[in-house]
Amino acid sequence: MKMTPNGATVARRNHHTHNIDQLATLDMLTLINEEDKRVAEAVNACLADIARLVDNASATVKGGGRVVIIGAGESGLAALQTAAGFAQDSHHGVVGLMAGQADASAQERDAVAADYELGSADLQAIDFSHDDLLVALSVSGKTPWTWGALHYAWSLGARTALVSRTVDSEAAQLADIVLAADCGAEVVSGFSEPKARQAQQQILTMLATGLAIRTGRVYSNLRVDVQASNIHWAERQIALVMAATNGSREAAKKALRGCEYDCRSAIVMLLTELDAWQAKALVEQNQGHVRLAVQQVKTLTAQS
């Protein structure tokens, strides 16, 4: 039996951490922290491609398509969480899809992840079309289910992106945009891949935040698409309107009541002194962008 480790095993080992099992706890954690800093540096090197992804996602949603984020295992859970946490409403155009059901056994999920044909079938089941954008999450870039889904999207001529650890994979060849943050080897190899997962999560956070901004869900640095679905969110709405307008609590509450608790319309109403219905119409005319709506009023006022 051959006792020499193969090239793949050697390549995955981190030469900075060979002696980590001999270090004092503080030194061990310091080393782990230093390695974690490489994640941000690796993501920074991908910023131009992340910008392309955000712009493509924005164009897709504005054109009536969906941003479908997919993955298997931990990547699938990240896809579901990103879609579920994107916005309160159900019309935001971000969909999460996981290989197998989230509540299925690990063995069942692994069986689905290993099935190339199911990747294609699962996209067909949600009526994925040429107008949609597929964002595939795969640390290895070799998951058959993910590869099958990418191939189906590619066959339709849909835009595709891959978030992975490497550009040298079958899946990468099917993606228009490849986001491969080179974080280096893991601190401890052979079990999980926390650095690669951190990079994946940072990219997903940038995608979700950037898409929210580009689709009018953010004014200044405030998330203004909040819905008053319960007391907690109703209070959040009031606080947001107050912050956006530098106004009083009473003025915010009155504007929200007048605008049927639409946060964006209430902000425009207070900033422009329009009535509630005019403010709401203006927000709709500007596809939900508060800043554009306010600027439109300022421009018309300056011209009159």
Contacts in CASP RR format, 6 or more apart in sequence:
PFRMAT RR
TARGET T0000
AUTHOR 0000-0000-0000
METHOD contacts of the structure
MODEL  1
MKMTPNGATVARRNHHTHNIDQLATLDMLTLINEEDKRVAEAVNACLADI
ARLVDNASATVKGGGRVVIIGAGESGLAALQTAAGFAQDSHHGVVGLMAG
QADASAQERDAVAADYELGSADLQAIDFSHDDLLVALSVSGKTPWTWGAL
HYAWSLGARTALVSRTVDSEAAQLADIVLAADCGAEVVSGFSEPKARQAQ
QQILTMLATGLAIRTGRVYSNLRVDVQASNIHWAERQIALVMAATNGSRE
AAKKALRGCEYDCRSAIVMLLTELDAWQAKALVEQNQGHVRLAVQQVKTL
TAQS
11 185 0 8 1.000
12 185 0 8 1.000
12 186 0 8 1.000
12 189 0 8 1.000
12 190 0 8 1.000
13 185 0 8 1.000
13 189 0 8 1.000
14 35 0 8 1.000
14 184 0 8 1.000
14 185 0 8 1.000
14 186 0 8 1.000
14 187 0 8 1.000
14 188 0 8 1.000
14 189 0 8 1.000
15 185 0 8 1.000
16 31 0 8 1.000
16 34 0 8 1.000
16 35 0 8 1.000
17 31 0 8 1.000
17 35 0 8 1.000
17 187 0 8 1.000
17 188 0 8 1.000
20 28 0 8 1.000
20 31 0 8 1.000
20 187 0 8 1.000
20 188 0 8 1.000
23 31 0 8 1.000
31 187 0 8 1.000
32 187 0 8 1.000
35 187 0 8 1.000
35 195 0 8 1.000
36 195 0 8 1.000
36 198 0 8 1.000
38 183 0 8 1.000
38 184 0 8 1.000
38 195 0 8 1.000
39 181 0 8 1.000
39 183 0 8 1.000
39 195 0 8 1.000
39 198 0 8 1.000
39 199 0 8 1.000
39 202 0 8 1.000
40 202 0 8 1.000
42 181 0 8 1.000
42 182 0 8 1.000
42 183 0 8 1.000
42 184 0 8 1.000
42 199 0 8 1.000
43 50 0 8 1.000
43 181 0 8 1.000
43 199 0 8 1.000
43 202 0 8 1.000
43 203 0 8 1.000
43 206 0 8 1.000
45 181 0 8 1.000
45 182 0 8 1.000
46 179 0 8 1.000
46 180 0 8 1.000
46 181 0 8 1.000
46 203 0 8 1.000
49 177 0 8 1.000
49 178 0 8 1.000
49 179 0 8 1.000
50 179 0 8 1.000
50 203 0 8 1.000
50 206 0 8 1.000
50 207 0 8 1.000
52 177 0 8 1.000
53 135 0 8 1.000
53 161 0 8 1.000
53 177 0 8 1.000
53 179 0 8 1.000
53 207 0 8 1.000
54 206 0 8 1.000
54 207 0 8 1.000
54 210 0 8 1.000
54 211 0 8 1.000
54 214 0 8 1.000
55 214 0 8 1.000
56 133 0 8 1.000
56 159 0 8 1.000
56 161 0 8 1.000
56 176 0 8 1.000
56 177 0 8 1.000
57 67 0 8 1.000
57 133 0 8 1.000
57 135 0 8 1.000
57 207 0 8 1.000
57 211 0 8 1.000
57 214 0 8 1.000
58 210 0 8 1.000
58 211 0 8 1.000
58 214 0 8 1.000
58 215 0 8 1.000
60 66 0 8 1.000
60 67 0 8 1.000
60 131 0 8 1.000
60 132 0 8 1.000
60 133 0 8 1.000
60 159 0 8 1.000
61 67 0 8 1.000
61 92 0 8 1.000
61 93 0 8 1.000
61 94 0 8 1.000
61 211 0 8 1.000
61 215 0 8 1.000
62 215 0 8 1.000
62 287 0 8 1.000
63 131 0 8 1.000
64 93 0 8 1.000
64 131 0 8 1.000
65 93 0 8 1.000
65 129 0 8 1.000
65 131 0 8 1.000
65 132 0 8 1.000
65 133 0 8 1.000
66 93 0 8 1.000
66 94 0 8 1.000
66 95 0 8 1.000
66 131 0 8 1.000
66 132 0 8 1.000
66 133 0 8 1.000
67 93 0 8 1.000
67 94 0 8 1.000
67 95 0 8 1.000
67 132 0 8 1.000
67 133 0 8 1.000
67 135 0 8 1.000
67 211 0 8 1.000
68 95 0 8 1.000
68 96 0 8 1.000
68 97 0 8 1.000
68 123 0 8 1.000
68 126 0 8 1.000
68 128 0 8 1.000
68 132 0 8 1.000
68 133 0 8 1.000
68 134 0 8 1.000
68 135 0 8 1.000
69 79 0 8 1.000
69 82 0 8 1.000
69 83 0 8 1.000
69 94 0 8 1.000
69 95 0 8 1.000
69 96 0 8 1.000
69 97 0 8 1.000
69 135 0 8 1.000
69 137 0 8 1.000
69 204 0 8 1.000
70 76 0 8 1.000
70 79 0 8 1.000
70 96 0 8 1.000
70 97 0 8 1.000
70 98 0 8 1.000
70 99 0 8 1.000
70 122 0 8 1.000
70 123 0 8 1.000
70 134 0 8 1.000
70 135 0 8 1.000
70 136 0 8 1.000
70 137 0 8 1.000
70 146 0 8 1.000
70 149 0 8 1.000
71 78 0 8 1.000
71 79 0 8 1.000
71 97 0 8 1.000
71 98 0 8 1.000
71 99 0 8 1.000
71 136 0 8 1.000
71 137 0 8 1.000
71 138 0 8 1.000
71 143 0 8 1.000
71 145 0 8 1.000
71 146 0 8 1.000
72 98 0 8 1.000
72 99 0 8 1.000
72 100 0 8 1.000
72 109 0 8 1.000
72 112 0 8 1.000
72 113 0 8 1.000
72 138 0 8 1.000
72 143 0 8 1.000
72 145 0 8 1.000
72 146 0 8 1.000
73 98 0 8 1.000
73 99 0 8 1.000
73 109 0 8 1.000
73 113 0 8 1.000
74 197 0 8 1.000
75 137 0 8 1.000
75 138 0 8 1.000
75 139 0 8 1.000
75 143 0 8 1.000
75 146 0 8 1.000
75 200 0 8 1.000
76 96 0 8 1.000
76 97 0 8 1.000
76 98 0 8 1.000
76 99 0 8 1.000
76 137 0 8 1.000
77 98 0 8 1.000
77 102 0 8 1.000
78 137 0 8 1.000
78 197 0 8 1.000
78 200 0 8 1.000
78 201 0 8 1.000
78 204 0 8 1.000
79 96 0 8 1.000
79 97 0 8 1.000
79 98 0 8 1.000
79 135 0 8 1.000
79 137 0 8 1.000
80 96 0 8 1.000
80 97 0 8 1.000
80 98 0 8 1.000
80 102 0 8 1.000
82 94 0 8 1.000
82 96 0 8 1.000
82 204 0 8 1.000
82 207 0 8 1.000
82 208 0 8 1.000
83 94 0 8 1.000
83 95 0 8 1.000
83 96 0 8 1.000
84 96 0 8 1.000
85 208 0 8 1.000
86 92 0 8 1.000
86 94 0 8 1.000
86 208 0 8 1.000
86 211 0 8 1.000
86 212 0 8 1.000
87 94 0 8 1.000
87 212 0 8 1.000
87 217 0 8 1.000
87 225 0 8 1.000
88 225 0 8 1.000
88 226 0 8 1.000
88 227 0 8 1.000
88 229 0 8 1.000
88 233 0 8 1.000
89 225 0 8 1.000
89 227 0 8 1.000
92 215 0 8 1.000
94 208 0 8 1.000
94 211 0 8 1.000
95 126 0 8 1.000
97 122 0 8 1.000
97 123 0 8 1.000
97 126 0 8 1.000
97 149 0 8 1.000
98 109 0 8 1.000
99 109 0 8 1.000
99 112 0 8 1.000
99 113 0 8 1.000
99 118 0 8 1.000
99 119 0 8 1.000
99 122 0 8 1.000
99 143 0 8 1.000
99 145 0 8 1.000
99 146 0 8 1.000
100 108 0 8 1.000
100 109 0 8 1.000
100 112 0 8 1.000
100 113 0 8 1.000
101 108 0 8 1.000
101 109 0 8 1.000
104 112 0 8 1.000
112 118 0 8 1.000
112 145 0 8 1.000
113 143 0 8 1.000
113 144 0 8 1.000
113 145 0 8 1.000
113 146 0 8 1.000
114 144 0 8 1.000
114 145 0 8 1.000
115 144 0 8 1.000
115 145 0 8 1.000
116 144 0 8 1.000
116 145 0 8 1.000
116 147 0 8 1.000
116 148 0 8 1.000
117 148 0 8 1.000
118 145 0 8 1.000
119 144 0 8 1.000
119 145 0 8 1.000
119 146 0 8 1.000
119 148 0 8 1.000
119 149 0 8 1.000
119 152 0 8 1.000
120 148 0 8 1.000
120 149 0 8 1.000
120 151 0 8 1.000
120 152 0 8 1.000
122 145 0 8 1.000
122 149 0 8 1.000
123 134 0 8 1.000
123 149 0 8 1.000
123 152 0 8 1.000
123 153 0 8 1.000
124 152 0 8 1.000
128 134 0 8 1.000
128 152 0 8 1.000
128 153 0 8 1.000
128 156 0 8 1.000
128 158 0 8 1.000
129 156 0 8 1.000
129 158 0 8 1.000
130 156 0 8 1.000
130 157 0 8 1.000
130 158 0 8 1.000
131 158 0 8 1.000
132 153 0 8 1.000
132 158 0 8 1.000
133 158 0 8 1.000
133 159 0 8 1.000
133 160 0 8 1.000
133 161 0 8 1.000
134 149 0 8 1.000
134 150 0 8 1.000
134 153 0 8 1.000
134 158 0 8 1.000
134 159 0 8 1.000
134 160 0 8 1.000
134 161 0 8 1.000
135 160 0 8 1.000
135 161 0 8 1.000
135 162 0 8 1.000
135 163 0 8 1.000
135 207 0 8 1.000
136 146 0 8 1.000
136 149 0 8 1.000
136 150 0 8 1.000
136 160 0 8 1.000
136 161 0 8 1.000
136 162 0 8 1.000
136 163 0 8 1.000
136 171 0 8 1.000
136 175 0 8 1.000
137 146 0 8 1.000
137 163 0 8 1.000
137 164 0 8 1.000
137 200 0 8 1.000
137 204 0 8 1.000
138 146 0 8 1.000
138 147 0 8 1.000
138 162 0 8 1.000
138 163 0 8 1.000
138 164 0 8 1.000
138 169 0 8 1.000
138 171 0 8 1.000
139 164 0 8 1.000
139 165 0 8 1.000
139 193 0 8 1.000
139 196 0 8 1.000
139 197 0 8 1.000
139 200 0 8 1.000
140 164 0 8 1.000
140 165 0 8 1.000
140 166 0 8 1.000
140 169 0 8 1.000
141 147 0 8 1.000
141 162 0 8 1.000
141 164 0 8 1.000
141 165 0 8 1.000
141 166 0 8 1.000
141 169 0 8 1.000
141 170 0 8 1.000
141 171 0 8 1.000
141 172 0 8 1.000
142 169 0 8 1.000
142 170 0 8 1.000
142 171 0 8 1.000
143 171 0 8 1.000
146 171 0 8 1.000
147 170 0 8 1.000
147 171 0 8 1.000
147 174 0 8 1.000
150 160 0 8 1.000
150 162 0 8 1.000
150 171 0 8 1.000
150 174 0 8 1.000
150 175 0 8 1.000
151 174 0 8 1.000
153 160 0 8 1.000
153 174 0 8 1.000
154 160 0 8 1.000
154 174 0 8 1.000
159 176 0 8 1.000
159 177 0 8 1.000
160 174 0 8 1.000
160 175 0 8 1.000
160 176 0 8 1.000
160 177 0 8 1.000
161 175 0 8 1.000
161 176 0 8 1.000
161 177 0 8 1.000
161 178 0 8 1.000
161 179 0 8 1.000
162 171 0 8 1.000
162 172 0 8 1.000
162 174 0 8 1.000
162 175 0 8 1.000
162 177 0 8 1.000
162 178 0 8 1.000
162 179 0 8 1.000
162 180 0 8 1.000
163 179 0 8 1.000
163 200 0 8 1.000
163 203 0 8 1.000
163 204 0 8 1.000
164 171 0 8 1.000
164 172 0 8 1.000
164 178 0 8 1.000
164 179 0 8 1.000
164 180 0 8 1.000
165 180 0 8 1.000
165 181 0 8 1.000
165 182 0 8 1.000
165 183 0 8 1.000
165 193 0 8 1.000
165 196 0 8 1.000
165 199 0 8 1.000
166 172 0 8 1.000
166 180 0 8 1.000
167 178 0 8 1.000
167 180 0 8 1.000
172 178 0 8 1.000
172 180 0 8 1.000
179 203 0 8 1.000
181 196 0 8 1.000
181 199 0 8 1.000
181 200 0 8 1.000
181 202 0 8 1.000
181 203 0 8 1.000
183 195 0 8 1.000
183 196 0 8 1.000
183 198 0 8 1.000
183 199 0 8 1.000
184 195 0 8 1.000
186 192 0 8 1.000
186 193 0 8 1.000
186 194 0 8 1.000
186 195 0 8 1.000
186 196 0 8 1.000
187 194 0 8 1.000
187 195 0 8 1.000
212 218 0 8 1.000
212 223 0 8 1.000
212 225 0 8 1.000
215 287 0 8 1.000
216 224 0 8 1.000
216 225 0 8 1.000
216 287 0 8 1.000
216 288 0 8 1.000
216 289 0 8 1.000
216 290 0 8 1.000
217 223 0 8 1.000
217 224 0 8 1.000
217 225 0 8 1.000
218 224 0 8 1.000
219 244 0 8 1.000
219 264 0 8 1.000
219 267 0 8 1.000
219 290 0 8 1.000
219 291 0 8 1.000
220 244 0 8 1.000
220 291 0 8 1.000
222 240 0 8 1.000
222 243 0 8 1.000
222 244 0 8 1.000
223 240 0 8 1.000
224 240 0 8 1.000
224 244 0 8 1.000
224 263 0 8 1.000
224 264 0 8 1.000
224 267 0 8 1.000
224 290 0 8 1.000
225 263 0 8 1.000
225 264 0 8 1.000
226 233 0 8 1.000
226 236 0 8 1.000
226 237 0 8 1.000
226 240 0 8 1.000
226 263 0 8 1.000
227 233 0 8 1.000
227 237 0 8 1.000
227 261 0 8 1.000
227 263 0 8 1.000
228 234 0 8 1.000
228 237 0 8 1.000
228 256 0 8 1.000
228 261 0 8 1.000
234 261 0 8 1.000
237 252 0 8 1.000
237 256 0 8 1.000
237 261 0 8 1.000
237 263 0 8 1.000
237 266 0 8 1.000
238 249 0 8 1.000
238 252 0 8 1.000
238 253 0 8 1.000
238 256 0 8 1.000
240 263 0 8 1.000
240 267 0 8 1.000
241 247 0 8 1.000
241 252 0 8 1.000
241 255 0 8 1.000
241 256 0 8 1.000
241 263 0 8 1.000
241 266 0 8 1.000
241 267 0 8 1.000
241 270 0 8 1.000
242 248 0 8 1.000
242 249 0 8 1.000
242 251 0 8 1.000
242 252 0 8 1.000
244 267 0 8 1.000
244 271 0 8 1.000
244 290 0 8 1.000
245 251 0 8 1.000
245 252 0 8 1.000
245 267 0 8 1.000
245 270 0 8 1.000
245 271 0 8 1.000
247 270 0 8 1.000
251 270 0 8 1.000
252 266 0 8 1.000
252 270 0 8 1.000
255 266 0 8 1.000
255 267 0 8 1.000
255 269 0 8 1.000
255 270 0 8 1.000
255 276 0 8 1.000
256 262 0 8 1.000
256 263 0 8 1.000
256 266 0 8 1.000
258 266 0 8 1.000
258 269 0 8 1.000
258 276 0 8 1.000
259 265 0 8 1.000
259 266 0 8 1.000
259 269 0 8 1.000
259 276 0 8 1.000
259 279 0 8 1.000
259 280 0 8 1.000
260 276 0 8 1.000
260 280 0 8 1.000
262 280 0 8 1.000
262 283 0 8 1.000
264 283 0 8 1.000
264 288 0 8 1.000
264 290 0 8 1.000
264 293 0 8 1.000
265 276 0 8 1.000
265 279 0 8 1.000
265 280 0 8 1.000
265 283 0 8 1.000
266 279 0 8 1.000
267 290 0 8 1.000
268 274 0 8 1.000
268 279 0 8 1.000
268 282 0 8 1.000
268 283 0 8 1.000
268 290 0 8 1.000
268 293 0 8 1.000
268 294 0 8 1.000
268 297 0 8 1.000
269 275 0 8 1.000
269 276 0 8 1.000
269 278 0 8 1.000
269 279 0 8 1.000
271 294 0 8 1.000
272 279 0 8 1.000
272 282 0 8 1.000
272 293 0 8 1.000
272 294 0 8 1.000
272 297 0 8 1.000
272 298 0 8 1.000
274 282 0 8 1.000
274 297 0 8 1.000
279 293 0 8 1.000
282 293 0 8 1.000
282 296 0 8 1.000
282 297 0 8 1.000
283 289 0 8 1.000
283 290 0 8 1.000
283 293 0 8 1.000
285 293 0 8 1.000
285 296 0 8 1.000
286 292 0 8 1.000
286 293 0 8 1.000
286 296 0 8 1.000
END
